[in-house]
Amino acid sequence: MSGRSRQLLDEWFSDTGVGLSAEHGCFYKHPANLIDQIRTPERESSPSPPSSDTDPTEGTNPSQQPEFFRRKTNDGWIALVDHVDSAWRETIRPLFQHYTERTPGSFIEEKEINLTWRYESADPEFGAWQAAELQVNLEKILSHMAVSIILGNKTLELRPSTVDKATAARSILKDLNSPEESDFLLCVGDGKTDEPVFTFLGEVEGSWTATVGKKQTEAQYYLEGVADVEGLVGGLAEC
């Protein structure tokens, strides 16, 4: 599960055959060996989608929202967002461009649904200061839009409020019939965008969740670093 685009994830991981989720839950794809076995409806939608002029997640956890939309695409991916609302992107893009021009080393990453300002190559202290200022300005502009601000590792991203990684996790398990029929559920993540998945799986009996690094989290356990994650996965592979 990644914030990157599905095109980039396909480029990186298509040879592995693993299942993928892109743009913080906006899209997902089942493992290559399961695609023909899983019968996902071509299109699903709720009879009562959220109002366009209110925040559908106000006062609630996005991962607890009903599933409003799901559609198969022609490349094996399943979309959980009906269409790209270009209005908020056009509103925000000039602001992103302004901060990009003021912050050497930063750039804008435009994906199908989400819009990201990345500053990994900028001066760390100045980049963080600019990101904090950008966040304040975005919160004022987006106060009446169903768009969420996602703070990552030297990234600031905007995505629809109706979707998060837990939305994708719920849809994936639904396609697999039910969480109860799964042999083993493990979720490991290191960022704030993984917390809704930890919360969702916390209600699923027999699931295991772990964050990377000691921090306040909804996960049941923690691992010290990436090497520990590799060790855990390697140990499971040897069982």
ChimeraX commands (.cxc) that place a marker at each C-alpha (Angstrom):
marker #1 position 0.00,0.00,0.00 radius 0.5
marker #1 position 1.59,3.21,-1.18 radius 0.5
marker #1 position 0.93,6.84,-1.88 radius 0.5
marker #1 position 2.60,6.47,-5.27 radius 0.5
marker #1 position 0.69,6.22,-8.57 radius 0.5
marker #1 position -0.49,2.89,-9.91 radius 0.5
marker #1 position 1.63,3.37,-13.05 radius 0.5
marker #1 position 4.76,3.69,-10.94 radius 0.5
marker #1 position 3.83,0.72,-8.74 radius 0.5
marker #1 position 3.25,-1.40,-11.85 radius 0.5
marker #1 position 6.65,-0.35,-13.14 radius 0.5
marker #1 position 8.34,-1.26,-9.87 radius 0.5
marker #1 position 6.46,-4.41,-8.84 radius 0.5
marker #1 position 4.65,-5.97,-11.84 radius 0.5
marker #1 position 7.24,-8.76,-12.11 radius 0.5
marker #1 position 6.62,-9.83,-8.50 radius 0.5
marker #1 position 2.91,-10.60,-8.97 radius 0.5
marker #1 position 2.02,-9.13,-5.55 radius 0.5
marker #1 position -1.19,-7.25,-4.84 radius 0.5
marker #1 position -0.87,-3.47,-4.74 radius 0.5
marker #1 position -2.72,-0.37,-3.56 radius 0.5
marker #1 position -1.92,3.08,-4.97 radius 0.5
marker #1 position -2.52,6.72,-4.06 radius 0.5
marker #1 position -3.33,6.05,-0.40 radius 0.5
marker #1 position -6.21,3.70,-1.19 radius 0.5
marker #1 position -7.69,5.28,-4.34 radius 0.5
marker #1 position -6.79,2.17,-6.37 radius 0.5
marker #1 position -5.92,-1.45,-5.66 radius 0.5
marker #1 position -5.01,-4.56,-7.62 radius 0.5
marker #1 position -5.15,-8.19,-6.51 radius 0.5
marker #1 position -2.15,-10.55,-6.76 radius 0.5
marker #1 position -1.67,-11.95,-10.27 radius 0.5
marker #1 position -2.44,-15.52,-9.18 radius 0.5
marker #1 position -5.80,-14.49,-7.66 radius 0.5
marker #1 position -7.21,-12.11,-10.27 radius 0.5
marker #1 position -9.04,-14.85,-12.19 radius 0.5
marker #1 position -10.44,-16.37,-8.98 radius 0.5
marker #1 position -11.89,-13.18,-7.50 radius 0.5
marker #1 position -15.18,-11.91,-8.87 radius 0.5
marker #1 position -15.22,-8.20,-8.11 radius 0.5
marker #1 position -18.35,-6.46,-9.50 radius 0.5
marker #1 position -17.64,-4.30,-12.54 radius 0.5
marker #1 position -19.16,-1.34,-10.71 radius 0.5
marker #1 position -20.67,-0.75,-7.27 radius 0.5
marker #1 position -22.03,2.41,-5.73 radius 0.5
marker #1 position -24.08,3.44,-2.73 radius 0.5
marker #1 position -27.60,4.85,-3.34 radius 0.5
marker #1 position -26.77,7.76,-1.04 radius 0.5
marker #1 position -23.29,9.19,-1.67 radius 0.5
marker #1 position -21.99,12.05,0.51 radius 0.5
marker #1 position -23.06,15.60,-0.25 radius 0.5
marker #1 position -20.53,17.43,-2.40 radius 0.5
marker #1 position -20.65,20.56,-0.25 radius 0.5
marker #1 position -19.89,18.85,3.08 radius 0.5
marker #1 position -16.97,16.88,4.42 radius 0.5
marker #1 position -18.20,13.25,4.40 radius 0.5
marker #1 position -15.71,12.35,7.14 radius 0.5
marker #1 position -16.52,15.21,9.52 radius 0.5
marker #1 position -16.63,13.85,13.06 radius 0.5
marker #1 position -15.92,10.29,11.93 radius 0.5
marker #1 position -13.09,8.05,10.89 radius 0.5
marker #1 position -12.88,7.72,7.08 radius 0.5
marker #1 position -12.22,4.01,7.51 radius 0.5
marker #1 position -15.69,3.68,9.07 radius 0.5
marker #1 position -17.50,5.28,6.16 radius 0.5
marker #1 position -19.71,3.12,3.91 radius 0.5
marker #1 position -18.30,2.08,0.58 radius 0.5
marker #1 position -19.72,4.56,-1.94 radius 0.5
marker #1 position -17.98,3.53,-5.12 radius 0.5
marker #1 position -15.95,0.77,-6.73 radius 0.5
marker #1 position -15.16,0.26,-10.41 radius 0.5
marker #1 position -12.94,-2.08,-12.38 radius 0.5
marker #1 position -10.52,-0.48,-14.82 radius 0.5
marker #1 position -9.21,-2.02,-18.02 radius 0.5
marker #1 position -5.72,-2.66,-16.63 radius 0.5
marker #1 position -6.57,-4.91,-13.70 radius 0.5
marker #1 position -6.86,-2.13,-11.13 radius 0.5
marker #1 position -10.01,-1.33,-9.14 radius 0.5
marker #1 position -10.81,2.36,-8.56 radius 0.5
marker #1 position -12.42,3.53,-5.31 radius 0.5
marker #1 position -12.86,7.08,-6.59 radius 0.5
marker #1 position -15.44,7.76,-9.28 radius 0.5
marker #1 position -13.66,10.58,-11.11 radius 0.5
marker #1 position -11.08,13.28,-10.69 radius 0.5
marker #1 position -12.58,16.47,-9.27 radius 0.5
marker #1 position -10.40,18.97,-11.11 radius 0.5
marker #1 position -11.87,21.97,-9.27 radius 0.5
marker #1 position -9.82,21.61,-6.09 radius 0.5
marker #1 position -6.69,20.67,-8.07 radius 0.5
marker #1 position -6.93,23.83,-10.16 radius 0.5
marker #1 position -7.48,25.85,-6.99 radius 0.5
marker #1 position -4.46,24.38,-5.20 radius 0.5
marker #1 position -1.96,24.05,-8.06 radius 0.5
marker #1 position -0.96,27.79,-8.10 radius 0.5
marker #1 position -0.26,27.63,-4.36 radius 0.5
marker #1 position 1.89,24.51,-4.82 radius 0.5
marker #1 position 3.73,26.23,-7.66 radius 0.5
marker #1 position 4.34,29.28,-5.47 radius 0.5
marker #1 position 5.99,27.19,-2.74 radius 0.5
marker #1 position 7.94,25.16,-5.31 radius 0.5
marker #1 position 9.46,28.37,-6.70 radius 0.5
marker #1 position 10.34,29.53,-3.18 radius 0.5
marker #1 position 11.81,26.19,-2.06 radius 0.5
marker #1 position 14.84,24.98,-4.09 radius 0.5
marker #1 position 14.82,21.20,-4.48 radius 0.5
marker #1 position 11.05,20.81,-4.10 radius 0.5
marker #1 position 8.66,19.74,-6.85 radius 0.5
marker #1 position 5.02,18.87,-7.53 radius 0.5
marker #1 position 4.00,15.26,-8.19 radius 0.5
marker #1 position 0.66,15.03,-10.01 radius 0.5
marker #1 position -1.08,11.67,-9.95 radius 0.5
marker #1 position -4.46,10.56,-11.28 radius 0.5
marker #1 position -6.34,11.60,-8.15 radius 0.5
marker #1 position -3.93,13.06,-5.62 radius 0.5
marker #1 position -1.60,16.05,-5.73 radius 0.5
marker #1 position 1.69,16.01,-3.79 radius 0.5
marker #1 position 4.29,18.61,-2.88 radius 0.5
marker #1 position 7.64,16.85,-2.31 radius 0.5
marker #1 position 10.65,18.45,-0.65 radius 0.5
marker #1 position 13.07,15.53,-0.02 radius 0.5
marker #1 position 15.85,17.34,-1.89 radius 0.5
marker #1 position 15.28,20.71,-0.25 radius 0.5
marker #1 position 17.19,22.02,2.76 radius 0.5
marker #1 position 15.63,19.94,5.60 radius 0.5
marker #1 position 14.98,22.81,8.01 radius 0.5
marker #1 position 13.76,25.27,5.37 radius 0.5
marker #1 position 11.66,22.59,3.64 radius 0.5
marker #1 position 9.91,21.68,6.92 radius 0.5
marker #1 position 9.27,25.35,7.65 radius 0.5
marker #1 position 7.79,25.90,4.18 radius 0.5
marker #1 position 5.65,22.75,4.50 radius 0.5
marker #1 position 4.21,23.97,7.81 radius 0.5
marker #1 position 3.35,27.33,6.25 radius 0.5
marker #1 position 1.84,25.64,3.20 radius 0.5
marker #1 position -0.29,23.42,5.45 radius 0.5
marker #1 position -1.74,26.44,7.26 radius 0.5
marker #1 position -2.67,28.08,3.95 radius 0.5
marker #1 position -4.19,24.85,2.63 radius 0.5
marker #1 position -6.33,24.37,5.72 radius 0.5
marker #1 position -7.90,27.78,5.12 radius 0.5
marker #1 position -8.59,27.09,1.44 radius 0.5
marker #1 position -9.85,23.52,1.91 radius 0.5
marker #1 position -12.05,24.15,4.95 radius 0.5
marker #1 position -15.23,23.59,2.90 radius 0.5
marker #1 position -13.90,20.95,0.50 radius 0.5
marker #1 position -13.97,17.15,0.94 radius 0.5
marker #1 position -10.18,16.99,0.61 radius 0.5
marker #1 position -7.71,15.74,3.23 radius 0.5
marker #1 position -4.13,16.93,3.83 radius 0.5
marker #1 position -1.73,14.01,4.24 radius 0.5
marker #1 position 1.66,14.74,5.84 radius 0.5
marker #1 position 4.31,12.18,4.92 radius 0.5
marker #1 position 8.10,11.88,5.02 radius 0.5
marker #1 position 9.04,15.25,3.49 radius 0.5
marker #1 position 5.79,15.25,1.49 radius 0.5
marker #1 position 2.48,17.07,1.73 radius 0.5
marker #1 position -0.32,15.43,-0.21 radius 0.5
marker #1 position -3.98,16.15,-0.94 radius 0.5
marker #1 position -6.51,13.38,-1.51 radius 0.5
marker #1 position -10.32,12.95,-1.40 radius 0.5
marker #1 position -11.59,12.63,2.19 radius 0.5
marker #1 position -13.84,9.71,1.25 radius 0.5
marker #1 position -10.92,7.32,0.67 radius 0.5
marker #1 position -7.95,6.14,2.70 radius 0.5
marker #1 position -5.82,3.00,2.97 radius 0.5
marker #1 position -8.44,1.40,5.23 radius 0.5
marker #1 position -11.02,1.83,2.45 radius 0.5
marker #1 position -8.78,-0.24,0.18 radius 0.5
marker #1 position -8.09,-2.81,2.93 radius 0.5
marker #1 position -11.82,-3.26,3.54 radius 0.5
marker #1 position -12.53,-3.68,-0.19 radius 0.5
marker #1 position -9.68,-6.18,-0.60 radius 0.5
marker #1 position -10.97,-8.32,2.27 radius 0.5
marker #1 position -14.50,-8.08,0.89 radius 0.5
marker #1 position -13.26,-9.43,-2.44 radius 0.5
marker #1 position -11.60,-12.29,-0.57 radius 0.5
marker #1 position -15.07,-13.11,0.87 radius 0.5
marker #1 position -14.46,-12.03,4.48 radius 0.5
marker #1 position -11.71,-11.36,7.02 radius 0.5
marker #1 position -12.82,-14.46,8.94 radius 0.5
marker #1 position -11.92,-16.70,6.00 radius 0.5
marker #1 position -8.39,-15.30,5.69 radius 0.5
marker #1 position -5.62,-17.54,7.03 radius 0.5
marker #1 position -3.47,-14.73,8.39 radius 0.5
marker #1 position -3.67,-10.94,8.46 radius 0.5
marker #1 position -0.59,-8.82,9.16 radius 0.5
marker #1 position -0.23,-5.08,8.58 radius 0.5
marker #1 position 3.08,-3.27,9.09 radius 0.5
marker #1 position 3.47,0.45,8.39 radius 0.5
marker #1 position 5.45,3.46,9.55 radius 0.5
marker #1 position 3.32,6.51,8.75 radius 0.5
marker #1 position 0.16,8.35,9.73 radius 0.5
marker #1 position -1.63,7.07,6.62 radius 0.5
marker #1 position -1.29,3.52,8.00 radius 0.5
marker #1 position -3.14,4.34,11.22 radius 0.5
marker #1 position -6.67,3.96,9.72 radius 0.5
marker #1 position -5.69,0.43,8.61 radius 0.5
marker #1 position -4.47,-0.39,12.12 radius 0.5
marker #1 position -7.79,0.89,13.50 radius 0.5
marker #1 position -9.84,-1.13,11.01 radius 0.5
marker #1 position -7.89,-4.35,11.53 radius 0.5
marker #1 position -8.04,-3.84,15.29 radius 0.5
marker #1 position -11.71,-4.81,14.98 radius 0.5
marker #1 position -10.90,-7.93,12.94 radius 0.5
marker #1 position -10.29,-10.98,15.09 radius 0.5
marker #1 position -6.97,-12.71,14.55 radius 0.5
marker #1 position -5.23,-9.79,12.80 radius 0.5
marker #1 position -1.77,-8.50,13.72 radius 0.5
marker #1 position -0.66,-4.88,13.34 radius 0.5
marker #1 position 2.72,-3.28,13.92 radius 0.5
marker #1 position 4.16,0.18,13.42 radius 0.5
marker #1 position 7.84,0.85,12.70 radius 0.5
marker #1 position 9.50,2.88,15.45 radius 0.5
marker #1 position 8.13,3.73,18.89 radius 0.5
marker #1 position 5.30,6.26,18.59 radius 0.5
marker #1 position 1.69,6.81,19.56 radius 0.5
marker #1 position -0.21,4.38,17.38 radius 0.5
marker #1 position -3.31,2.24,16.93 radius 0.5
marker #1 position -1.06,-0.74,16.10 radius 0.5
marker #1 position -0.77,-3.60,18.57 radius 0.5
marker #1 position 3.03,-3.88,18.33 radius 0.5
marker #1 position 6.07,-2.04,17.06 radius 0.5
marker #1 position 9.29,-2.93,15.24 radius 0.5
marker #1 position 12.45,-0.89,15.73 radius 0.5
marker #1 position 13.34,-0.38,12.06 radius 0.5
marker #1 position 13.25,-1.62,8.48 radius 0.5
marker #1 position 15.78,-4.37,9.22 radius 0.5
marker #1 position 13.37,-5.79,11.81 radius 0.5
marker #1 position 10.54,-5.74,9.24 radius 0.5
marker #1 position 12.75,-7.63,6.79 radius 0.5
marker #1 position 13.61,-10.13,9.51 radius 0.5
marker #1 position 9.95,-10.68,10.36 radius 0.5
marker #1 position 8.91,-11.17,6.74 radius 0.5
marker #1 position 11.90,-13.43,6.12 radius 0.5
marker #1 position 11.01,-15.51,9.15 radius 0.5
marker #1 position 7.43,-15.90,7.98 radius 0.5
marker #1 position 8.63,-16.93,4.52 radius 0.5
marker #1 position 10.73,-19.71,6.04 radius 0.5
marker #1 position 7.83,-21.18,8.04 radius 0.5
marker link #1:1,2 radius 0.2
marker link #1:2,3 radius 0.2
marker link #1:3,4 radius 0.2
marker link #1:4,5 radius 0.2
marker link #1:5,6 radius 0.2
marker link #1:6,7 radius 0.2
marker link #1:7,8 radius 0.2
marker link #1:8,9 radius 0.2
marker link #1:9,10 radius 0.2
marker link #1:10,11 radius 0.2
marker link #1:11,12 radius 0.2
marker link #1:12,13 radius 0.2
marker link #1:13,14 radius 0.2
marker link #1:14,15 radius 0.2
marker link #1:15,16 radius 0.2
marker link #1:16,17 radius 0.2
marker link #1:17,18 radius 0.2
marker link #1:18,19 radius 0.2
marker link #1:19,20 radius 0.2
marker link #1:20,21 radius 0.2
marker link #1:21,22 radius 0.2
marker link #1:22,23 radius 0.2
marker link #1:23,24 radius 0.2
marker link #1:24,25 radius 0.2
marker link #1:25,26 radius 0.2
marker link #1:26,27 radius 0.2
marker link #1:27,28 radius 0.2
marker link #1:28,29 radius 0.2
marker link #1:29,30 radius 0.2
marker link #1:30,31 radius 0.2
marker link #1:31,32 radius 0.2
marker link #1:32,33 radius 0.2
marker link #1:33,34 radius 0.2
marker link #1:34,35 radius 0.2
marker link #1:35,36 radius 0.2
marker link #1:36,37 radius 0.2
marker link #1:37,38 radius 0.2
marker link #1:38,39 radius 0.2
marker link #1:39,40 radius 0.2
marker link #1:40,41 radius 0.2
marker link #1:41,42 radius 0.2
marker link #1:42,43 radius 0.2
marker link #1:43,44 radius 0.2
marker link #1:44,45 radius 0.2
marker link #1:45,46 radius 0.2
marker link #1:46,47 radius 0.2
marker link #1:47,48 radius 0.2
marker link #1:48,49 radius 0.2
marker link #1:49,50 radius 0.2
marker link #1:50,51 radius 0.2
marker link #1:51,52 radius 0.2
marker link #1:52,53 radius 0.2
marker link #1:53,54 radius 0.2
marker link #1:54,55 radius 0.2
marker link #1:55,56 radius 0.2
marker link #1:56,57 radius 0.2
marker link #1:57,58 radius 0.2
marker link #1:58,59 radius 0.2
marker link #1:59,60 radius 0.2
marker link #1:60,61 radius 0.2
marker link #1:61,62 radius 0.2
marker link #1:62,63 radius 0.2
marker link #1:63,64 radius 0.2
marker link #1:64,65 radius 0.2
marker link #1:65,66 radius 0.2
marker link #1:66,67 radius 0.2
marker link #1:67,68 radius 0.2
marker link #1:68,69 radius 0.2
marker link #1:69,70 radius 0.2
marker link #1:70,71 radius 0.2
marker link #1:71,72 radius 0.2
marker link #1:72,73 radius 0.2
marker link #1:73,74 radius 0.2
marker link #1:74,75 radius 0.2
marker link #1:75,76 radius 0.2
marker link #1:76,77 radius 0.2
marker link #1:77,78 radius 0.2
marker link #1:78,79 radius 0.2
marker link #1:79,80 radius 0.2
marker link #1:80,81 radius 0.2
marker link #1:81,82 radius 0.2
marker link #1:82,83 radius 0.2
marker link #1:83,84 radius 0.2
marker link #1:84,85 radius 0.2
marker link #1:85,86 radius 0.2
marker link #1:86,87 radius 0.2
marker link #1:87,88 radius 0.2
marker link #1:88,89 radius 0.2
marker link #1:89,90 radius 0.2
marker link #1:90,91 radius 0.2
marker link #1:91,92 radius 0.2
marker link #1:92,93 radius 0.2
marker link #1:93,94 radius 0.2
marker link #1:94,95 radius 0.2
marker link #1:95,96 radius 0.2
marker link #1:96,97 radius 0.2
marker link #1:97,98 radius 0.2
marker link #1:98,99 radius 0.2
marker link #1:99,100 radius 0.2
marker link #1:100,101 radius 0.2
marker link #1:101,102 radius 0.2
marker link #1:102,103 radius 0.2
marker link #1:103,104 radius 0.2
marker link #1:104,105 radius 0.2
marker link #1:105,106 radius 0.2
marker link #1:106,107 radius 0.2
marker link #1:107,108 radius 0.2
marker link #1:108,109 radius 0.2
marker link #1:109,110 radius 0.2
marker link #1:110,111 radius 0.2
marker link #1:111,112 radius 0.2
marker link #1:112,113 radius 0.2
marker link #1:113,114 radius 0.2
marker link #1:114,115 radius 0.2
marker link #1:115,116 radius 0.2
marker link #1:116,117 radius 0.2
marker link #1:117,118 radius 0.2
marker link #1:118,119 radius 0.2
marker link #1:119,120 radius 0.2
marker link #1:120,121 radius 0.2
marker link #1:121,122 radius 0.2
marker link #1:122,123 radius 0.2
marker link #1:123,124 radius 0.2
marker link #1:124,125 radius 0.2
marker link #1:125,126 radius 0.2
marker link #1:126,127 radius 0.2
marker link #1:127,128 radius 0.2
marker link #1:128,129 radius 0.2
marker link #1:129,130 radius 0.2
marker link #1:130,131 radius 0.2
marker link #1:131,132 radius 0.2
marker link #1:132,133 radius 0.2
marker link #1:133,134 radius 0.2
marker link #1:134,135 radius 0.2
marker link #1:135,136 radius 0.2
marker link #1:136,137 radius 0.2
marker link #1:137,138 radius 0.2
marker link #1:138,139 radius 0.2
marker link #1:139,140 radius 0.2
marker link #1:140,141 radius 0.2
marker link #1:141,142 radius 0.2
marker link #1:142,143 radius 0.2
marker link #1:143,144 radius 0.2
marker link #1:144,145 radius 0.2
marker link #1:145,146 radius 0.2
marker link #1:146,147 radius 0.2
marker link #1:147,148 radius 0.2
marker link #1:148,149 radius 0.2
marker link #1:149,150 radius 0.2
marker link #1:150,151 radius 0.2
marker link #1:151,152 radius 0.2
marker link #1:152,153 radius 0.2
marker link #1:153,154 radius 0.2
marker link #1:154,155 radius 0.2
marker link #1:155,156 radius 0.2
marker link #1:156,157 radius 0.2
marker link #1:157,158 radius 0.2
marker link #1:158,159 radius 0.2
marker link #1:159,160 radius 0.2
marker link #1:160,161 radius 0.2
marker link #1:161,162 radius 0.2
marker link #1:162,163 radius 0.2
marker link #1:163,164 radius 0.2
marker link #1:164,165 radius 0.2
marker link #1:165,166 radius 0.2
marker link #1:166,167 radius 0.2
marker link #1:167,168 radius 0.2
marker link #1:168,169 radius 0.2
marker link #1:169,170 radius 0.2
marker link #1:170,171 radius 0.2
marker link #1:171,172 radius 0.2
marker link #1:172,173 radius 0.2
marker link #1:173,174 radius 0.2
marker link #1:174,175 radius 0.2
marker link #1:175,176 radius 0.2
marker link #1:176,177 radius 0.2
marker link #1:177,178 radius 0.2
marker link #1:178,179 radius 0.2
marker link #1:179,180 radius 0.2
marker link #1:180,181 radius 0.2
marker link #1:181,182 radius 0.2
marker link #1:182,183 radius 0.2
marker link #1:183,184 radius 0.2
marker link #1:184,185 radius 0.2
marker link #1:185,186 radius 0.2
marker link #1:186,187 radius 0.2
marker link #1:187,188 radius 0.2
marker link #1:188,189 radius 0.2
marker link #1:189,190 radius 0.2
marker link #1:190,191 radius 0.2
marker link #1:191,192 radius 0.2
marker link #1:192,193 radius 0.2
marker link #1:193,194 radius 0.2
marker link #1:194,195 radius 0.2
marker link #1:195,196 radius 0.2
marker link #1:196,197 radius 0.2
marker link #1:197,198 radius 0.2
marker link #1:198,199 radius 0.2
marker link #1:199,200 radius 0.2
marker link #1:200,201 radius 0.2
marker link #1:201,202 radius 0.2
marker link #1:202,203 radius 0.2
marker link #1:203,204 radius 0.2
marker link #1:204,205 radius 0.2
marker link #1:205,206 radius 0.2
marker link #1:206,207 radius 0.2
marker link #1:207,208 radius 0.2
marker link #1:208,209 radius 0.2
marker link #1:209,210 radius 0.2
marker link #1:210,211 radius 0.2
marker link #1:211,212 radius 0.2
marker link #1:212,213 radius 0.2
marker link #1:213,214 radius 0.2
marker link #1:214,215 radius 0.2
marker link #1:215,216 radius 0.2
marker link #1:216,217 radius 0.2
marker link #1:217,218 radius 0.2
marker link #1:218,219 radius 0.2
marker link #1:219,220 radius 0.2
marker link #1:220,221 radius 0.2
marker link #1:221,222 radius 0.2
marker link #1:222,223 radius 0.2
marker link #1:223,224 radius 0.2
marker link #1:224,225 radius 0.2
marker link #1:225,226 radius 0.2
marker link #1:226,227 radius 0.2
marker link #1:227,228 radius 0.2
marker link #1:228,229 radius 0.2
marker link #1:229,230 radius 0.2
marker link #1:230,231 radius 0.2
marker link #1:231,232 radius 0.2
marker link #1:232,233 radius 0.2
marker link #1:233,234 radius 0.2
marker link #1:234,235 radius 0.2
marker link #1:235,236 radius 0.2
marker link #1:236,237 radius 0.2
marker link #1:237,238 radius 0.2
marker link #1:238,239 radius 0.2
view
